[in-house]
Amino acid sequence: MVSPELKSTITCPECGHRQCEIMPTDACQWFYECRACHSLLKPKPGDCCVFCSWGDLPCPPVQQNDHYCH
């Protein structure tokens, strides 16, 4: 099995700021504060974490077809 990519760029839906972050491999990240406008980002309905909603790559479990974070 190929290792998942751990870097994802989150784009804030409020101000458009982009920030590269390291995704956790052992838990979902349900909240993320934008470093520019300080909006608190949450997953969209049906997504397991902020990376799946606002990142350019989904979280590691989804990348490995595990469907959701644990």
DSSP file (Angstrom, degrees, kcal/mol; ACC not computed):
  #  RESIDUE AA STRUCTURE BP1 BP2  ACC     N-H-->O    O-->H-N    N-H-->O    O-->H-N    TCO  KAPPA ALPHA  PHI   PSI    X-CA   Y-CA   Z-CA
    1    1 A M              0   0    0      0, 0.0     2,-0.3     0, 0.0    63,-0.0   0.000 360.0 360.0 360.0 139.1    0.0    0.0    0.0
    2    2 A V        -     0   0    0      1,-0.1     0, 0.0     0, 0.0     0, 0.0  -0.569 360.0-111.7 -78.7 138.2    1.3    3.5   -0.9
    3    3 A S        -     0   0    0     -2,-0.3    -1,-0.1     1,-0.1     2,-0.1  -0.443  36.7-111.1 -68.1 141.6    1.8    5.9    2.0
    4    4 A P        -     0   0    0      0, 0.0     2,-0.3     0, 0.0    -1,-0.1  -0.368  28.3-106.5 -72.4 153.9   -0.6    8.8    2.1
    5    5 A E        -     0   0    0      1,-0.1    58,-0.1    54,-0.1    52,-0.0  -0.656  29.4-165.0 -74.9 133.0    0.5   12.4    1.4
    6    6 A L        +     0   0    0     -2,-0.3    17,-3.5    53,-0.1     2,-0.5   0.558  60.9  82.4-102.2  -9.9    0.5   14.2    4.7
    7    7 A K  E     +A   22   0A   0     15,-0.2     2,-0.4    13,-0.0    15,-0.2  -0.840  52.3 169.4 -99.2 131.0    0.7   17.8    3.5
    8    8 A S  E     -A   21   0A   0     13,-2.5    13,-2.8    -2,-0.5     2,-0.7  -0.997  30.2-132.7-138.2 141.5   -2.4   19.6    2.4
    9    9 A T  E     -A   20   0A   0     -2,-0.4    47,-0.8    11,-0.2     2,-0.4  -0.859  21.4-152.5 -97.4 115.6   -3.1   23.2    1.6
   10   10 A I  E     -AB  19  55A   0      9,-2.6     9,-2.1    -2,-0.7     2,-0.5  -0.722   3.8-156.4 -87.4 133.5   -6.2   24.5    3.3
   11   11 A T  E     -A   18   0A   0     43,-2.4     7,-0.2    -2,-0.4     6,-0.1  -0.956  17.0-129.9-111.8 121.4   -8.1   27.4    1.6
   12   12 A C     >  -     0   0    0      5,-2.8     4,-1.8    -2,-0.5    21,-0.0  -0.523   7.4-151.9 -70.0 126.4  -10.2   29.5    3.9
   13   13 A P  T  4 S+     0   0    0      0, 0.0    -1,-0.2     0, 0.0    28,-0.0   0.676  92.6  53.3 -72.6 -15.0  -13.7   29.9    2.4
   14   14 A E  T  4 S+     0   0    0      3,-0.1    -2,-0.0     1,-0.0    -3,-0.0   0.908 130.4   4.9 -85.1 -45.9  -14.1   33.3    4.1
   15   15 A C  T  4 S-     0   0    0      2,-0.1    -1,-0.0    24,-0.0    -4,-0.0   0.530  90.7-119.2-121.0 -10.2  -11.0   35.2    2.9
   16   16 A G     <  +     0   0    0     -4,-1.8     2,-0.0     1,-0.3     0, 0.0   0.465  55.3 156.2  85.0   0.2   -9.2   32.8    0.4
   17   17 A H        -     0   0    0     -6,-0.1    -5,-2.8     1,-0.0     2,-0.4  -0.353  29.7-149.9 -61.3 139.0   -6.0   32.5    2.5
   18   18 A R  E     +A   11   0A   0     -7,-0.2     2,-0.4    16,-0.0    -7,-0.2  -0.939  17.6 176.7-115.8 136.0   -4.1   29.4    1.7
   19   19 A Q  E     -A   10   0A   0     -9,-2.1    -9,-2.6    -2,-0.4     2,-0.4  -0.987  25.6-134.4-142.0 127.4   -1.9   27.6    4.3
   20   20 A C  E     +A    9   0A   0     -2,-0.4     2,-0.3   -11,-0.3   -11,-0.2  -0.675  34.3 176.7 -79.9 130.5    0.0   24.3    3.9
   21   21 A E  E     -A    8   0A   0    -13,-2.8   -13,-2.5    -2,-0.4     2,-0.5  -0.928  33.3-116.4-133.8 156.4   -0.5   22.1    7.0
   22   22 A I  E     -A    7   0A   0     -2,-0.3   -15,-0.2   -15,-0.2   -16,-0.1  -0.836  34.6-133.9 -91.4 126.6    0.6   18.6    8.1
   23   23 A M        -     0   0    0    -17,-3.5     2,-0.1    -2,-0.5     5,-0.1  -0.591  18.1-116.4 -82.4 140.6   -2.4   16.3    8.5
   24   24 A P        -     0   0    0      0, 0.0     5,-0.1     0, 0.0    -1,-0.1  -0.446  17.4-160.8 -70.3 149.8   -2.7   14.2   11.6
   25   25 A T  S    S+     0   0    0     -2,-0.1     3,-0.1    35,-0.1    -2,-0.0   0.508  85.0  49.8-105.9  -8.6   -2.6   10.4   11.0
   26   26 A D  S    S+     0   0    0      1,-0.2     2,-0.3    43,-0.1    -1,-0.1   0.364 114.4  18.7-115.1   4.9   -4.1    9.3   14.2
   27   27 A A  S    S-     0   0    0     43,-0.0     2,-0.2     2,-0.0    -1,-0.2  -0.984  76.4 -98.2-166.0 158.2   -7.3   11.5   14.5
   28   28 A C        -     0   0    0     -2,-0.3     2,-0.7    -3,-0.1    21,-0.1  -0.532  28.1-139.3 -76.5 150.1   -9.7   13.7   12.6
   29   29 A Q        +     0   0    0     -2,-0.2    21,-2.7     1,-0.1    22,-0.3  -0.922  25.8 173.2-111.4 105.4   -9.2   17.4   12.7
   30   30 A W        +     0   0    0     -2,-0.7     2,-0.3    19,-0.2    -1,-0.1   0.652  62.0  41.5 -88.6 -17.1  -12.7   18.9   13.1
   31   31 A F        +     0   0    0     11,-0.2     2,-0.3     2,-0.0    11,-0.2  -0.969  55.8 175.9-133.5 148.3  -11.7   22.5   13.6
   32   32 A Y  E     -C   41   0B   0      9,-1.5     9,-3.6    -2,-0.3     2,-0.6  -0.948  20.4-143.6-150.7 128.2   -9.1   24.8   12.0
   33   33 A E  E     -C   40   0B   0     -2,-0.3     7,-0.2     7,-0.2     2,-0.1  -0.841  25.2-123.0 -96.1 123.1   -8.5   28.5   12.6
   34   34 A C     >  -     0   0    0      5,-2.6     4,-1.2    -2,-0.6   -16,-0.0  -0.410  12.6-143.9 -61.2 131.8   -7.6   30.5    9.6
   35   35 A R  T  4 S+     0   0    0      2,-0.1    -1,-0.2     1,-0.1   -17,-0.0   0.688  94.6  43.6 -73.5 -17.6   -4.3   32.3   10.2
   36   36 A A  T  4 S+     0   0    0      3,-0.1    -1,-0.1   -19,-0.0    -2,-0.0   0.919 132.2  11.8 -92.4 -55.0   -5.3   35.3    8.2
   37   37 A C  T  4 S-     0   0    0      2,-0.1    -2,-0.1   -20,-0.0    -3,-0.0   0.513  91.1-128.4-105.8  -5.7   -8.9   36.1    9.2
   38   38 A H     <  +     0   0    0     -4,-1.2     2,-0.1     1,-0.2    -3,-0.1   0.658  49.2 159.1  66.8  19.4   -9.2   33.8   12.3
   39   39 A S        -     0   0    0     -6,-0.1    -5,-2.6     1,-0.1     2,-0.8  -0.475  43.6-123.8 -66.3 144.3  -12.4   32.2   11.0
   40   40 A L  E     -C   33   0B   0     -7,-0.2     2,-0.3    -2,-0.1    -7,-0.2  -0.836  27.4-153.2 -93.8 111.4  -13.1   28.8   12.6
   41   41 A L  E     -C   32   0B   0     -9,-3.6    -9,-1.5    -2,-0.8     9,-0.1  -0.640  14.3-177.4 -87.6 142.3  -13.4   26.3    9.8
   42   42 A K        -     0   0    0     -2,-0.3   -11,-0.2   -11,-0.2     7,-0.1  -0.897  36.9 -84.6-129.8 159.4  -15.5   23.1   10.3
   43   43 A P        -     0   0    0      0, 0.0     7,-0.1     0, 0.0     3,-0.1  -0.311  45.1-111.7 -63.3 148.6  -16.1   20.2    8.0
   44   44 A K    >   -     0   0    0      5,-0.3     3,-2.4     1,-0.1     5,-0.1  -0.435  53.1 -75.8 -70.0 155.2  -18.9   20.4    5.4
   45   45 A P  T 3  S+     0   0    0      0, 0.0    -1,-0.1     0, 0.0     3,-0.1  -0.321 123.9  21.3 -54.8 131.4  -21.8   18.1    6.0
   46   46 A G  T 3  S+     0   0    0      1,-0.3     2,-0.3    -3,-0.1    -2,-0.0   0.206 100.4 108.0  93.4 -15.2  -20.8   14.6    5.0
   47   47 A D    <   -     0   0    0     -3,-2.4    -1,-0.3     1,-0.1     3,-0.1  -0.691  63.0-143.9 -94.1 151.1  -17.1   15.2    5.3
   48   48 A C  S    S-     0   0    0     -2,-0.3     2,-0.3    19,-0.2    -1,-0.1   0.713  73.6  -0.3 -87.6 -20.6  -15.1   13.7    8.1
   49   49 A C  S  > S-     0   0    0    -21,-0.1     4,-1.3    -7,-0.1    -5,-0.3  -0.960  76.3 -93.0-159.6 172.7  -12.6   16.6    8.7
   50   50 A V  H  >>S+     0   0    0    -21,-2.7     4,-3.4    -2,-0.3     5,-0.5   0.805 119.3  58.2 -66.0 -29.4  -11.5   20.1    7.7
   51   51 A F  H  >5S+     0   0    0    -22,-0.3     4,-1.4     1,-0.2    -1,-0.2   0.887 105.1  49.7 -69.0 -36.6   -8.9   18.6    5.3
   52   52 A C  H  45S+     0   0    0     -3,-0.3    -1,-0.2     1,-0.2    -2,-0.2   0.811 121.2  36.5 -69.4 -28.5  -11.6   16.7    3.4
   53   53 A S  H  <5S+     0   0    0     -4,-1.3    -2,-0.2     1,-0.0    -3,-0.2   0.887 135.7  14.0 -88.4 -43.8  -13.6   19.9    3.1
   54   54 A W  H  <5S+     0   0    0     -4,-3.4   -43,-2.4    -5,-0.1    -3,-0.2   0.457 102.9  93.1-119.5  -4.3  -11.1   22.7    2.7
   55   55 A G  B  <<S-B   10   0A   0     -4,-1.4   -45,-0.2    -5,-0.5   -35,-0.1  -0.488  73.3-127.4 -90.6 162.5   -7.8   21.0    1.8
   56   56 A D  S    S+     0   0    0    -47,-0.8    -1,-0.1    -2,-0.2   -46,-0.1   0.585 101.3  38.7 -82.7  -9.4   -6.4   20.3   -1.6
   57   57 A L  S    S-     0   0    0     -6,-0.2    -2,-0.1   -48,-0.1    -1,-0.1  -0.990  89.7-118.2-133.1 144.3   -5.9   16.7   -0.5
   58   58 A P        -     0   0    0      0, 0.0    -6,-0.1     0, 0.0    -2,-0.1  -0.287  47.8 -77.6 -73.1 168.5   -8.3   14.6    1.6
   59   59 A C     >  -     0   0    0      1,-0.1     4,-2.4   -10,-0.1     3,-0.4  -0.163  48.3-100.0 -63.3 160.2   -7.1   13.2    5.0
   60   60 A P  H  > S+     0   0    0      0, 0.0     4,-1.6     0, 0.0     6,-0.2   0.860 120.0  52.4 -53.9 -43.6   -4.8   10.1    5.1
   61   61 A P  H  4>S+     0   0    0      0, 0.0     5,-3.2     0, 0.0     6,-0.5   0.912 112.1  46.3 -61.6 -39.1   -7.6    7.5    5.9
   62   62 A V  H >45S+     0   0    0     -3,-0.4     3,-1.8     4,-0.2     5,-0.2   0.888 108.3  56.2 -68.9 -38.0   -9.7    8.7    2.9
   63   63 A Q  H 3<5S+     0   0    0     -4,-2.4    -1,-0.2     1,-0.3    -4,-0.0   0.840 108.3  49.2 -59.0 -31.8   -6.6    8.7    0.7
   64   64 A Q  T 3<5S-     0   0    0     -4,-1.6    -1,-0.3    -5,-0.2    -2,-0.2   0.141 122.0-108.4 -96.0  19.8   -6.2    5.0    1.7
   65   65 A N  T < 5S+     0   0    0     -3,-1.8    -3,-0.2     1,-0.1    -2,-0.1   0.772  83.4 128.3  61.0  29.9   -9.9    4.3    0.9
   66   66 A D      < -     0   0    0     -5,-3.2     2,-1.8    -6,-0.2    -4,-0.2   0.469  61.3-144.2 -90.1  -3.4  -10.7    3.9    4.6
   67   67 A H        +     0   0    0     -6,-0.5     2,-0.3    -5,-0.2   -19,-0.2  -0.192  67.1  32.2  72.5 -42.0  -13.6    6.4    3.9
   68   68 A Y  S    S-     0   0    0     -2,-1.8   -21,-0.0    -7,-0.2     2,-0.0  -0.964  83.0-102.6-142.2 157.2  -13.4    8.2    7.3
   69   69 A C              0   0    0     -2,-0.3   -41,-0.1     1,-0.1   -43,-0.1  -0.304 360.0 360.0 -67.1 162.1  -11.0    9.2   10.0
   70   70 A H              0   0    0     -2,-0.0    -1,-0.1     0, 0.0   -44,-0.0   0.395 360.0 360.0-106.1 360.0  -10.9    7.2   13.1
